[in-house]
Amino acid sequence: MKTINLAEKLATFASHWDPHVVADYNDNDVMVVKFKGEFPFHKHDATDDFFLVLEGEMLMDIEGEPSRTVKAGEMFIVPKGVVHRPRAEEEVKVLLIEPKGEPNSGDADREPAPKPRI
Amino acid sequence: MKTINLAEKLATFASHWDPHVVADYNDNDVMVVKFKGEFPFHKHDATDDFFLVLEGEMLMDIEGEPSRTVKAGEMFIVPKGVVHRPRAEEEVKVLLIEPKGEPNSGDADREPAPKPRI
């Protein structure tokens, strides 16, 4: 039970598309991540996908819809079942929340490794 | 499904201790709130309590432990069952996440009104 400084946590790693768990909220992982480039299109059948931009600017591409821009201090929730991909032209720092065990890609076979905790 | 600017949402109300729902994440309300002064000590028996400070500085008083300071860009999760109260000497703006229907005070009899959505 302690105060979690998100910038300090983000400063501990440099990798992209590599969420690090910083806290537990009920049965969810609260994570920080750095994005640059684009993630594969995917969906989560059983969970909404929570994004809060902490620094920089993210694009959220959504199948069949215009892309959305999400800047620092803005959040975006992708409802369950919606095909999407986050994308960033420059590095963006993001807070994610996902039920424990949910693979970021929506596909457990692609992501066998547990997320690191910092 | 749209980008949610938290500062814009916070600018729509002035009241303290009055969470406003800005989004749904699975069966949780994502809320913004302004605190000033102190909330009653309370606990949530069945849910962790999620706080992310967006602007300003919050104190988290915890029964039997030293108070914690939580500043902008910092988060604090109070595990279920832990007696606590948020407090702020100056106005602080906070993101909250709680399962739908959970009263902020942990006591449904004290909080019959549904939280407003903005």
gemmi code that builds the backbone of each chain (N, CA, C; Angstrom):
import gemmi

chains = {
    "A": [
        ("MET", (0.861, -1.183, 0.000), (0.000, 0.000, 0.000), (0.897, 1.232, 0.000)),
        ("LYS", (1.145, 1.785, -1.189), (2.015, 2.952, -1.249), (1.703, 3.790, -2.475)),
        ("THR", (2.151, 5.017, -2.438), (1.964, 5.929, -3.561), (2.804, 5.455, -4.746)),
        ("ILE", (2.206, 5.458, -5.917), (2.877, 4.979, -7.131), (3.069, 6.152, -8.072)),
        ("ASN", (4.333, 6.497, -8.324), (4.627, 7.604, -9.233), (4.805, 7.029, -10.639)),
        ("LEU", (3.909, 7.385, -11.537), (3.889, 6.738, -12.857), (5.101, 7.119, -13.699)),
        ("ALA", (5.542, 8.366, -13.623), (6.724, 8.783, -14.398), (7.959, 8.014, -13.930)),
        ("GLU", (8.075, 7.828, -12.623), (9.217, 7.054, -12.108), (9.167, 5.616, -12.599)),
        ("LYS", (7.994, 5.036, -12.618), (7.863, 3.656, -13.104), (8.221, 3.585, -14.591)),
        ("LEU", (7.758, 4.561, -15.362), (8.045, 4.561, -16.802), (9.536, 4.738, -17.083)),
        ("ALA", (10.237, 5.405, -16.177), (11.671, 5.644, -16.382), (12.509, 4.383, -16.171)),
        ("THR", (11.892, 3.311, -15.683), (12.669, 2.095, -15.386), (12.810, 1.168, -16.588)),
        ("PHE", (12.145, 1.485, -17.705), (12.305, 0.614, -18.887), (12.170, 1.467, -20.156)),
        ("ALA", (12.729, 0.934, -21.253), (12.741, 1.689, -22.506), (11.960, 1.000, -23.616)),
        ("SER", (11.591, -0.255, -23.416), (10.990, -1.049, -24.492), (9.597, -0.548, -24.847)),
        ("HIS", (9.219, -0.797, -26.085), (7.877, -0.441, -26.564), (6.980, -1.681, -26.580)),
        ("TRP", (5.671, -1.449, -26.415), (4.663, -2.516, -26.470), (4.960, -3.586, -25.416)),
        ("ASP", (5.393, -3.145, -24.253), (5.849, -4.054, -23.193), (5.282, -3.572, -21.854)),
        ("PRO", (3.998, -3.827, -21.621), (3.355, -3.302, -20.407), (4.002, -3.834, -19.137)),
        ("HIS", (4.167, -2.969, -18.167), (4.716, -3.332, -16.860), (3.647, -3.068, -15.801)),
        ("VAL", (3.425, -4.036, -14.959), (2.385, -3.926, -13.929), (2.897, -3.053, -12.780)),
        ("VAL", (2.109, -2.059, -12.401), (2.493, -1.178, -11.290), (1.566, -1.321, -10.083)),
        ("ALA", (0.400, -1.909, -10.267), (-0.547, -2.018, -9.153), (-1.634, -3.020, -9.508)),
        ("ASP", (-2.335, -3.453, -8.476), (-3.499, -4.323, -8.635), (-4.748, -3.540, -8.245)),
        ("TYR", (-5.770, -3.637, -9.061), (-7.070, -3.060, -8.710), (-8.101, -4.174, -8.871)),
        ("ASN", (-8.629, -4.644, -7.768), (-9.499, -5.823, -7.794), (-8.772, -6.912, -8.595)),
        ("ASP", (-9.363, -7.492, -9.586), (-8.636, -8.539, -10.310), (-8.044, -8.021, -11.616)),
        ("ASN", (-7.706, -6.739, -11.620), (-7.096, -6.134, -12.800), (-5.631, -5.807, -12.544)),
        ("ASP", (-4.851, -5.864, -13.633), (-3.510, -5.296, -13.625), (-3.610, -3.836, -14.057)),
        ("VAL", (-2.991, -2.944, -13.281), (-2.797, -1.553, -13.704), (-1.356, -1.490, -14.218)),
        ("MET", (-1.194, -1.018, -15.445), (0.103, -1.114, -16.130), (0.492, 0.219, -16.747)),
        ("VAL", (1.792, 0.430, -16.883), (2.283, 1.517, -17.720), (3.000, 0.893, -18.909)),
        ("VAL", (2.954, 1.611, -20.032), (3.524, 1.085, -21.274), (3.973, 2.245, -22.145)),
        ("LYS", (4.960, 1.982, -22.993), (5.368, 2.941, -24.013), (5.027, 2.359, -25.384)),
        ("PHE", (4.361, 3.152, -26.186), (4.020, 2.733, -27.547), (4.833, 3.559, -28.530)),
        ("LYS", (5.305, 2.946, -29.588), (5.780, 3.688, -30.758), (5.627, 2.765, -31.956)),
        ("GLY", (5.064, 3.297, -33.043), (4.744, 2.465, -34.182), (3.305, 1.985, -34.061)),
        ("GLU", (3.022, 0.785, -34.579), (1.639, 0.314, -34.508), (1.574, -1.115, -34.006)),
        ("PHE", (0.507, -1.392, -33.301), (0.228, -2.725, -32.757), (-0.636, -3.451, -33.798)),
        ("PRO", (-0.679, -4.781, -33.787), (-1.602, -5.460, -34.714), (-3.068, -5.161, -34.365)),
        ("PHE", (-3.910, -5.148, -35.373), (-5.349, -5.088, -35.096), (-5.754, -6.322, -34.295)),
        ("HIS", (-6.618, -6.113, -33.305), (-7.050, -7.223, -32.461), (-8.319, -6.813, -31.722)),
        ("LYS", (-8.881, -7.768, -30.988), (-10.014, -7.437, -30.128), (-9.950, -8.298, -28.872)),
        ("HIS", (-10.689, -7.841, -27.870), (-10.830, -8.598, -26.627), (-12.302, -8.971, -26.517)),
        ("ASP", (-12.585, -10.258, -26.582), (-13.990, -10.660, -26.622), (-14.708, -10.422, -25.304)),
        ("ALA", (-13.968, -10.484, -24.186), (-14.636, -10.491, -22.889), (-14.302, -9.293, -22.016)),
        ("THR", (-13.522, -8.340, -22.531), (-13.188, -7.196, -21.678), (-13.054, -5.918, -22.492)),
        ("ASP", (-13.482, -4.811, -21.883), (-13.191, -3.496, -22.437), (-11.692, -3.241, -22.291)),
        ("ASP", (-11.180, -2.302, -23.085), (-9.741, -2.031, -23.094), (-9.550, -0.562, -22.701)),
        ("PHE", (-8.832, -0.353, -21.600), (-8.719, 0.976, -20.979), (-7.366, 1.604, -21.306)),
        ("PHE", (-7.384, 2.806, -21.865), (-6.167, 3.554, -22.191), (-6.279, 4.968, -21.610)),
        ("LEU", (-5.266, 5.399, -20.880), (-5.170, 6.796, -20.440), (-3.785, 7.288, -20.841)),
        ("VAL", (-3.737, 8.310, -21.693), (-2.440, 8.807, -22.164), (-1.847, 9.726, -21.098)),
        ("LEU", (-0.603, 9.412, -20.706), (0.092, 10.180, -19.666), (1.014, 11.225, -20.281)),
        ("GLU", (1.587, 10.890, -21.440), (2.518, 11.817, -22.094), (2.564, 11.463, -23.574)),
        ("GLY", (2.482, 12.493, -24.427), (2.537, 12.252, -25.863), (1.148, 12.117, -26.460)),
        ("GLU", (1.107, 11.507, -27.625), (-0.157, 11.420, -28.376), (-0.277, 10.043, -29.024)),
        ("MET", (-1.422, 9.430, -28.827), (-1.703, 8.103, -29.384), (-2.797, 8.233, -30.429)),
        ("LEU", (-2.720, 7.395, -31.427), (-3.845, 7.256, -32.349), (-4.513, 5.918, -32.057)),
        ("MET", (-5.830, 5.910, -32.065), (-6.547, 4.649, -31.913), (-7.273, 4.393, -33.226)),
        ("ASP", (-6.816, 3.365, -33.926), (-7.476, 2.955, -35.161), (-8.557, 1.944, -34.806)),
        ("ILE", (-9.734, 2.135, -35.382), (-10.883, 1.274, -35.079), (-11.456, 0.779, -36.398)),
        ("GLU", (-11.649, -0.506, -36.491), (-12.132, -1.098, -37.746), (-13.452, -0.448, -38.160)),
        ("GLY", (-13.484, 0.071, -39.366), (-14.719, 0.625, -39.914), (-15.063, 2.015, -39.431)),
        ("GLU", (-14.162, 2.653, -38.676), (-14.451, 3.998, -38.159), (-13.227, 4.884, -38.353)),
        ("PRO", (-13.415, 6.194, -38.255), (-12.248, 7.077, -38.325), (-11.325, 6.856, -37.127)),
        ("SER", (-10.047, 7.062, -37.315), (-9.107, 6.967, -36.200), (-9.369, 8.102, -35.223)),
        ("ARG", (-9.095, 7.828, -33.944), (-9.238, 8.842, -32.906), (-7.851, 9.248, -32.421)),
        ("THR", (-7.707, 10.513, -32.071), (-6.489, 11.001, -31.443), (-6.713, 11.057, -29.937)),
        ("VAL", (-5.732, 10.611, -29.176), (-5.841, 10.616, -27.709), (-4.544, 11.209, -27.162)),
        ("LYS", (-4.663, 12.377, -26.541), (-3.488, 13.115, -26.062), (-3.326, 12.973, -24.553)),
        ("ALA", (-2.242, 13.507, -24.043), (-1.986, 13.463, -22.601), (-3.185, 14.053, -21.847)),
        ("GLY", (-3.617, 13.380, -20.823), (-4.787, 13.820, -20.050), (-6.106, 13.356, -20.650)),
        ("GLU", (-6.010, 12.531, -21.684), (-7.230, 12.007, -22.315), (-7.251, 10.482, -22.207)),
        ("MET", (-8.451, 9.946, -22.137), (-8.589, 8.494, -22.091), (-9.492, 7.995, -23.204)),
        ("PHE", (-9.372, 6.705, -23.442), (-10.180, 6.064, -24.479), (-10.456, 4.647, -24.021)),
        ("ILE", (-11.708, 4.249, -24.087), (-12.057, 2.877, -23.745), (-12.632, 2.199, -24.980)),
        ("VAL", (-12.006, 1.097, -25.367), (-12.484, 0.304, -26.491), (-13.412, -0.763, -25.926)),
        ("PRO", (-14.682, -0.728, -26.292), (-15.594, -1.741, -25.750), (-15.213, -3.153, -26.202)),
        ("LYS", (-15.585, -4.116, -25.384), (-15.270, -5.509, -25.716), (-15.782, -5.846, -27.115)),
        ("GLY", (-15.003, -6.636, -27.835), (-15.415, -7.110, -29.154), (-15.086, -6.175, -30.307)),
        ("VAL", (-14.634, -4.962, -30.022), (-14.351, -3.984, -31.084), (-12.896, -4.156, -31.561)),
        ("VAL", (-12.731, -4.323, -32.867), (-11.396, -4.510, -33.444), (-10.683, -3.153, -33.500)),
        ("HIS", (-9.471, -3.117, -32.963), (-8.757, -1.844, -32.830), (-7.250, -2.069, -32.819)),
        ("ARG", (-6.525, -1.002, -32.978), (-5.072, -1.049, -32.746), (-4.601, 0.328, -32.306)),
        ("PRO", (-3.837, 0.390, -31.222), (-3.177, 1.647, -30.877), (-1.971, 1.865, -31.801)),
        ("ARG", (-1.659, 3.140, -32.011), (-0.577, 3.511, -32.925), (-0.026, 4.836, -32.438)),
        ("ALA", (1.281, 5.054, -32.666), (1.884, 6.323, -32.239), (3.040, 6.664, -33.162)),
        ("GLU", (3.037, 7.862, -33.673), (4.134, 8.277, -34.557), (5.385, 8.572, -33.745)),
        ("GLU", (5.196, 9.203, -32.586), (6.296, 9.407, -31.635), (5.953, 8.635, -30.369)),
        ("GLU", (6.955, 8.383, -29.550), (6.705, 7.593, -28.336), (5.624, 8.242, -27.476)),
        ("VAL", (4.721, 7.420, -26.995), (3.645, 7.874, -26.120), (3.642, 6.962, -24.889)),
        ("LYS", (3.316, 7.576, -23.742), (3.302, 6.821, -22.480), (1.855, 6.708, -22.011)),
        ("VAL", (1.472, 5.497, -21.658), (0.051, 5.195, -21.480), (-0.153, 4.351, -20.219)),
        ("LEU", (-1.262, 4.618, -19.527), (-1.721, 3.767, -18.431), (-2.771, 2.809, -18.990)),
        ("LEU", (-2.601, 1.536, -18.705), (-3.539, 0.508, -19.165), (-4.158, -0.189, -17.959)),
        ("ILE", (-5.378, -0.638, -18.100), (-5.994, -1.505, -17.087), (-6.631, -2.676, -17.807)),
        ("GLU", (-6.298, -3.871, -17.333), (-6.849, -5.080, -17.951), (-7.044, -6.146, -16.890)),
        ("PRO", (-8.076, -6.963, -17.032), (-8.214, -8.082, -16.107), (-6.953, -8.949, -16.131)),
        ("LYS", (-6.547, -9.436, -14.969), (-5.353, -10.284, -14.905), (-5.497, -11.471, -15.850)),
        ("GLY", (-4.404, -11.757, -16.559), (-4.402, -12.897, -17.456), (-4.832, -12.581, -18.870)),
        ("GLU", (-5.387, -11.379, -19.079), (-5.828, -11.013, -20.428), (-4.606, -10.659, -21.274)),
        ("PRO", (-4.400, -11.326, -22.411), (-3.267, -10.945, -23.265), (-3.554, -9.621, -23.979)),
        ("ASN", (-2.517, -8.786, -24.116), (-2.717, -7.482, -24.759), (-3.219, -7.606, -26.179)),
        ("SER", (-2.799, -8.671, -26.837), (-3.192, -8.864, -28.229), (-4.550, -9.545, -28.350)),
        ("GLY", (-5.153, -9.927, -27.223), (-6.389, -10.691, -27.270), (-6.161, -12.163, -27.605)),
        ("ASP", (-4.893, -12.579, -27.775), (-4.577, -13.926, -28.243), (-3.509, -14.525, -27.323)),
        ("ALA", (-3.915, -15.422, -26.448), (-2.989, -15.948, -25.446), (-1.817, -16.692, -26.080)),
        ("ASP", (-2.030, -17.280, -27.270), (-0.953, -18.043, -27.904), (0.198, -17.147, -28.359)),
        ("ARG", (-0.122, -15.879, -28.561), (0.933, -14.961, -29.008), (1.709, -14.381, -27.842)),
        ("GLU", (1.200, -14.539, -26.636), (1.772, -13.838, -25.481), (1.890, -14.738, -24.270)),
        ("PRO", (2.781, -15.695, -24.316), (2.850, -16.629, -23.199), (3.475, -16.031, -21.941)),
        ("ALA", (4.319, -15.003, -22.084), (5.084, -14.532, -20.933), (4.227, -13.672, -20.009)),
        ("PRO", (4.408, -13.833, -18.702), (3.704, -12.927, -17.793), (4.278, -11.502, -17.918)),
        ("LYS", (3.447, -10.528, -17.634), (3.908, -9.146, -17.689), (4.808, -8.862, -16.490)),
        ("PRO", (5.912, -8.162, -16.702), (6.783, -7.847, -15.566), (6.110, -6.859, -14.615)),
        ("ARG", (6.476, -6.978, -13.350), (5.962, -6.070, -12.312), (7.105, -5.169, -11.862)),
        ("ILE", (6.819, -3.885, -11.768), (7.867, -2.940, -11.350), (7.391, -2.116, -10.170)),
    ],
    "B": [
        ("MET", (-18.133, 5.653, -28.110), (-16.713, 5.362, -28.249), (-16.005, 6.619, -28.708)),
        ("LYS", (-15.476, 7.362, -27.748), (-14.813, 8.612, -28.108), (-13.733, 8.977, -27.099)),
        ("THR", (-12.871, 9.875, -27.525), (-11.807, 10.357, -26.652), (-12.411, 11.207, -25.542)),
        ("ILE", (-11.943, 10.979, -24.321), (-12.479, 11.684, -23.153), (-11.374, 12.561, -22.578)),
        ("ASN", (-11.594, 13.866, -22.629), (-10.617, 14.816, -22.093), (-10.974, 15.096, -20.633)),
        ("LEU", (-10.115, 14.675, -19.728), (-10.468, 14.734, -18.304), (-10.539, 16.165, -17.787)),
        ("ALA", (-9.659, 17.052, -18.255), (-9.708, 18.455, -17.812), (-11.017, 19.104, -18.261)),
        ("GLU", (-11.439, 18.801, -19.479), (-12.715, 19.367, -19.954), (-13.875, 18.862, -19.105)),
        ("LYS", (-13.850, 17.599, -18.751), (-14.920, 17.056, -17.907), (-14.911, 17.720, -16.529)),
        ("LEU", (-13.723, 17.900, -15.972), (-13.628, 18.523, -14.641), (-14.096, 19.970, -14.659)),
        ("ALA", (-13.968, 20.622, -15.796), (-14.374, 22.033, -15.891), (-15.888, 22.211, -15.899)),
        ("THR", (-16.637, 21.102, -16.000), (-18.097, 21.225, -16.094), (-18.790, 21.279, -14.732)),
        ("PHE", (-18.035, 21.111, -13.641), (-18.670, 21.202, -12.318), (-17.664, 21.748, -11.307)),
        ("ALA", (-18.202, 22.301, -10.216), (-17.348, 22.936, -9.208), (-17.423, 22.254, -7.846)),
        ("SER", (-18.404, 21.386, -7.663), (-18.654, 20.813, -6.342), (-17.527, 19.875, -5.913)),
        ("HIS", (-17.379, 19.749, -4.593), (-16.392, 18.846, -4.012), (-17.068, 17.555, -3.541)),
        ("TRP", (-16.305, 16.483, -3.535), (-16.796, 15.168, -3.056), (-18.025, 14.728, -3.843)),
        ("ASP", (-18.007, 14.976, -5.127), (-19.179, 14.750, -5.979), (-18.710, 14.099, -7.296)),
        ("PRO", (-18.411, 12.807, -7.268), (-17.846, 12.148, -8.449), (-18.819, 12.171, -9.630)),
        ("HIS", (-18.269, 12.434, -10.805), (-19.040, 12.431, -12.041), (-18.497, 11.326, -12.947)),
        ("VAL", (-19.386, 10.530, -13.476), (-18.982, 9.397, -14.321), (-18.645, 9.905, -15.719)),
        ("VAL", (-17.459, 9.514, -16.210), (-17.045, 9.932, -17.557), (-16.946, 8.755, -18.524)),
        ("ALA", (-16.897, 7.542, -18.011), (-16.763, 6.377, -18.900), (-17.086, 5.112, -18.127)),
        ("ASP", (-17.328, 4.046, -18.898), (-17.541, 2.716, -18.340), (-16.356, 1.840, -18.710)),
        ("TYR", (-15.849, 1.107, -17.738), (-14.820, 0.098, -18.008), (-15.318, -1.208, -17.415)),
        ("ASN", (-15.652, -2.142, -18.251), (-16.289, -3.380, -17.792), (-17.439, -2.977, -16.865)),
        ("ASP", (-17.522, -3.462, -15.684), (-18.662, -3.070, -14.840), (-18.270, -2.009, -13.827)),
        ("ASN", (-17.300, -1.206, -14.186), (-16.852, -0.117, -13.323), (-17.263, 1.240, -13.880)),
        ("ASP", (-17.486, 2.172, -12.963), (-17.587, 3.587, -13.325), (-16.197, 4.204, -13.270)),
        ("VAL", (-15.821, 4.899, -14.343), (-14.626, 5.732, -14.319), (-15.123, 7.154, -14.064)),
        ("MET", (-14.585, 7.798, -13.040), (-15.135, 9.076, -12.564), (-14.039, 10.111, -12.385)),
        ("VAL", (-14.426, 11.380, -12.516), (-13.554, 12.465, -12.068), (-14.232, 13.141, -10.888)),
        ("VAL", (-13.404, 13.675, -10.001), (-13.921, 14.278, -8.775), (-12.967, 15.367, -8.310)),
        ("LYS", (-13.502, 16.341, -7.590), (-12.686, 17.349, -6.927), (-12.829, 17.156, -5.421)),
        ("PHE", (-11.702, 17.104, -4.740), (-11.700, 16.985, -3.285), (-11.177, 18.283, -2.694)),
        ("LYS", (-11.761, 18.707, -1.595), (-11.138, 19.723, -0.736), (-11.689, 19.533, 0.662)),
        ("GLY", (-10.798, 19.521, 1.646), (-11.223, 19.194, 3.001), (-11.004, 17.712, 3.243)),
        ("GLU", (-11.851, 17.120, 4.081), (-11.647, 15.697, 4.361), (-12.952, 14.934, 4.272)),
        ("PHE", (-12.836, 13.707, 3.838), (-13.957, 12.788, 3.710), (-14.042, 11.994, 5.019)),
        ("PRO", (-15.183, 11.425, 5.353), (-15.218, 10.576, 6.548), (-14.351, 9.318, 6.372)),
        ("PHE", (-13.806, 8.830, 7.457), (-13.144, 7.528, 7.404), (-14.176, 6.471, 7.022)),
        ("HIS", (-13.769, 5.550, 6.165), (-14.681, 4.502, 5.713), (-13.862, 3.358, 5.116)),
        ("LYS", (-14.559, 2.298, 4.731), (-13.898, 1.214, 4.007), (-14.879, 0.600, 3.026)),
        ("HIS", (-14.315, -0.114, 2.087), (-15.116, -0.859, 1.114), (-14.797, -2.337, 1.333)),
        ("ASP", (-15.805, -3.079, 1.763), (-15.524, -4.469, 2.117), (-15.209, -5.348, 0.917)),
        ("ALA", (-15.771, -4.988, -0.237), (-15.682, -5.921, -1.378), (-14.908, -5.371, -2.568)),
        ("THR", (-14.338, -4.167, -2.443), (-13.621, -3.632, -3.600), (-12.432, -2.789, -3.176)),
        ("ASP", (-11.369, -2.881, -3.973), (-10.264, -1.954, -3.829), (-10.738, -0.564, -4.274)),
        ("ASP", (-10.019, 0.464, -3.852), (-10.427, 1.846, -4.134), (-9.276, 2.507, -4.916)),
        ("PHE", (-9.584, 2.935, -6.127), (-8.558, 3.413, -7.077), (-8.562, 4.934, -7.141)),
        ("PHE", (-7.418, 5.550, -6.915), (-7.257, 7.005, -6.992), (-6.057, 7.330, -7.881)),
        ("LEU", (-6.244, 8.207, -8.853), (-5.128, 8.738, -9.646), (-5.259, 10.256, -9.611)),
        ("VAL", (-4.244, 10.935, -9.067), (-4.320, 12.394, -8.951), (-3.947, 13.025, -10.298)),
        ("LEU", (-4.840, 13.875, -10.782), (-4.651, 14.538, -12.078), (-4.054, 15.925, -11.910)),
        ("GLU", (-4.414, 16.584, -10.809), (-3.914, 17.942, -10.567), (-4.013, 18.212, -9.074)),
        ("GLY", (-2.938, 18.786, -8.505), (-2.948, 19.100, -7.084), (-2.345, 17.976, -6.258)),
        ("GLU", (-2.668, 17.979, -4.981), (-2.057, 17.027, -4.056), (-3.097, 16.518, -3.054)),
        ("MET", (-3.164, 15.236, -2.909), (-4.112, 14.586, -2.007), (-3.333, 13.946, -0.861)),
        ("LEU", (-3.962, 13.920, 0.300), (-3.430, 13.115, 1.397), (-4.351, 11.916, 1.577)),
        ("MET", (-3.758, 10.761, 1.799), (-4.566, 9.584, 2.089), (-4.262, 9.171, 3.521)),
        ("ASP", (-5.259, 9.336, 4.369), (-5.134, 8.911, 5.757), (-5.586, 7.457, 5.854)),
        ("ILE", (-4.801, 6.657, 6.533), (-5.085, 5.228, 6.651), (-5.040, 4.860, 8.123)),
        ("GLU", (-6.074, 4.197, 8.586), (-6.173, 3.857, 10.010), (-4.946, 3.063, 10.457)),
        ("GLY", (-4.282, 3.563, 11.476), (-3.158, 2.844, 12.053), (-1.849, 2.968, 11.295)),
        ("GLU", (-1.824, 3.821, 10.266), (-0.596, 3.967, 9.467), (-0.336, 5.453, 9.222)),
        ("PRO", (0.884, 5.790, 8.829), (1.147, 7.190, 8.483), (0.341, 7.603, 7.244)),
        ("SER", (-0.032, 8.865, 7.170), (-0.710, 9.374, 5.977), (0.249, 9.344, 4.793)),
        ("ARG", (-0.316, 9.142, 3.616), (0.479, 9.164, 2.393), (0.134, 10.420, 1.598)),
        ("THR", (1.114, 10.965, 0.920), (0.902, 12.081, -0.007), (0.819, 11.524, -1.423)),
        ("VAL", (-0.145, 12.004, -2.182), (-0.319, 11.534, -3.569), (-0.458, 12.770, -4.452)),
        ("LYS", (0.520, 12.972, -5.315), (0.572, 14.191, -6.145), (0.132, 13.893, -7.573)),
        ("ALA", (0.021, 14.941, -8.371), (-0.360, 14.778, -9.780), (0.577, 13.770, -10.452)),
        ("GLY", (0.000, 12.848, -11.199), (0.790, 11.806, -11.857), (1.073, 10.610, -10.962)),
        ("GLU", (0.470, 10.628, -9.775), (0.664, 9.506, -8.850), (-0.678, 8.838, -8.552)),
        ("MET", (-0.622, 7.554, -8.272), (-1.842, 6.841, -7.942), (-1.703, 6.133, -6.599)),
        ("PHE", (-2.852, 5.781, -6.072), (-2.884, 5.079, -4.798), (-4.081, 4.138, -4.830)),
        ("ILE", (-3.853, 2.890, -4.467), (-4.961, 1.945, -4.386), (-5.099, 1.485, -2.943)),
        ("VAL", (-6.288, 1.687, -2.396), (-6.594, 1.236, -1.039), (-7.199, -0.159, -1.158)),
        ("PRO", (-6.539, -1.167, -0.621), (-7.103, -2.518, -0.733), (-8.447, -2.630, -0.010)),
        ("LYS", (-9.246, -3.543, -0.462), (-10.564, -3.755, 0.148), (-10.415, -3.987, 1.650)),
        ("GLY", (-11.344, -3.414, 2.409), (-11.364, -3.648, 3.845), (-10.506, -2.688, 4.665)),
        ("VAL", (-9.686, -1.880, 4.006), (-8.791, -0.971, 4.733), (-9.509, 0.363, 4.998)),
        ("VAL", (-9.529, 0.779, 6.269), (-10.194, 2.025, 6.653), (-9.311, 3.203, 6.241)),
        ("HIS", (-9.910, 4.156, 5.535), (-9.124, 5.261, 4.965), (-10.007, 6.490, 4.780)),
        ("ARG", (-9.367, 7.605, 4.540), (-10.103, 8.781, 4.096), (-9.173, 9.641, 3.242)),
        ("PRO", (-9.637, 10.076, 2.080), (-8.892, 11.071, 1.320), (-9.094, 12.452, 1.946)),
        ("ARG", (-8.071, 13.300, 1.787), (-8.081, 14.625, 2.384), (-7.245, 15.534, 1.496)),
        ("ALA", (-7.607, 16.808, 1.450), (-6.844, 17.737, 0.615), (-6.915, 19.124, 1.225)),
        ("GLU", (-5.755, 19.741, 1.416), (-5.746, 21.102, 1.974), (-6.182, 22.102, 0.919)),
        ("GLU", (-5.731, 21.902, -0.314), (-6.200, 22.706, -1.447), (-6.932, 21.768, -2.400)),
        ("GLU", (-7.742, 22.343, -3.270), (-8.510, 21.500, -4.192), (-7.586, 20.587, -5.004)),
        ("VAL", (-7.984, 19.347, -5.119), (-7.246, 18.362, -5.894), (-8.226, 17.675, -6.847)),
        ("LYS", (-7.731, 17.351, -8.034), (-8.579, 16.715, -9.049), (-8.101, 15.276, -9.231)),
        ("VAL", (-9.045, 14.354, -9.203), (-8.709, 12.939, -9.071), (-9.554, 12.099, -10.028)),
        ("LEU", (-8.932, 11.066, -10.577), (-9.655, 10.038, -11.329), (-9.941, 8.872, -10.382)),
        ("LEU", (-11.171, 8.426, -10.367), (-11.593, 7.308, -9.516), (-12.116, 6.170, -10.383)),
        ("ILE", (-11.936, 4.947, -9.937), (-12.583, 3.806, -10.588), (-13.212, 2.956, -9.501)),
        ("GLU", (-14.482, 2.638, -9.700), (-15.212, 1.839, -8.713), (-16.234, 0.959, -9.424)),
        ("PRO", (-16.462, -0.235, -8.915), (-17.539, -1.041, -9.486), (-18.861, -0.283, -9.440)),
        ("LYS", (-19.644, -0.414, -10.487), (-20.935, 0.269, -10.532), (-21.763, -0.090, -9.301)),
        ("GLY", (-22.386, 0.938, -8.731), (-23.250, 0.717, -7.580), (-22.547, 0.808, -6.247)),
        ("GLU", (-21.210, 0.881, -6.260), (-20.479, 0.976, -4.994), (-20.580, 2.411, -4.468)),
        ("PRO", (-21.064, 2.608, -3.239), (-21.102, 3.971, -2.701), (-19.697, 4.439, -2.317)),
        ("ASN", (-19.407, 5.718, -2.555), (-18.069, 6.237, -2.250), (-17.727, 6.098, -0.780)),
        ("SER", (-18.752, 6.200, 0.046), (-18.527, 6.141, 1.490), (-18.493, 4.709, 1.998)),
        ("GLY", (-18.743, 3.740, 1.132), (-18.841, 2.359, 1.567), (-20.176, 2.043, 2.235)),
        ("ASP", (-21.079, 3.021, 2.277), (-22.342, 2.877, 3.013), (-23.493, 3.341, 2.116)),
        ("ALA", (-24.245, 2.394, 1.591), (-25.284, 2.732, 0.621), (-26.360, 3.635, 1.223)),
        ("ASP", (-26.596, 3.515, 2.538), (-27.649, 4.318, 3.159), (-27.316, 5.802, 3.172)),
        ("ARG", (-26.027, 6.094, 3.106), (-25.617, 7.500, 3.127), (-25.637, 8.120, 1.733)),
        ("GLU", (-25.747, 7.299, 0.692), (-25.570, 7.783, -0.677), (-26.598, 7.196, -1.615)),
        ("PRO", (-27.836, 7.592, -1.475), (-28.854, 6.991, -2.321), (-28.814, 7.474, -3.777)),
        ("ALA", (-28.259, 8.661, -4.012), (-28.376, 9.240, -5.354), (-27.389, 8.606, -6.320)),
        ("PRO", (-27.821, 8.364, -7.564), (-26.864, 7.886, -8.554), (-25.863, 8.988, -8.896)),
        ("LYS", (-24.679, 8.594, -9.270), (-23.664, 9.578, -9.645), (-24.007, 10.174, -11.005)),
        ("PRO", (-23.857, 11.485, -11.151), (-24.154, 12.091, -12.456), (-23.145, 11.657, -13.518)),
        ("ARG", (-23.611, 11.612, -14.746), (-22.740, 11.262, -15.882), (-22.533, 12.513, -16.730)),
        ("ILE", (-21.295, 12.773, -17.091), (-20.998, 13.959, -17.897), (-20.237, 13.561, -19.157)),
    ],
}
model = gemmi.Model(1)
for chain_id, residues in chains.items():
    chain = gemmi.Chain(chain_id)
    for i, (resn, *xyz) in enumerate(residues, 1):
        res = gemmi.Residue()
        res.name, res.seqid = resn, gemmi.SeqId(i, " ")
        for name, pos in zip(("N", "CA", "C"), xyz):
            atom = gemmi.Atom()
            atom.name, atom.element = name, gemmi.Element(name[0])
            atom.pos, atom.b_iso = gemmi.Position(*pos), 0.0
            res.add_atom(atom)
        chain.add_residue(res)
    model.add_chain(chain)
structure = gemmi.Structure()
structure.add_model(model)
structure.setup_entities()
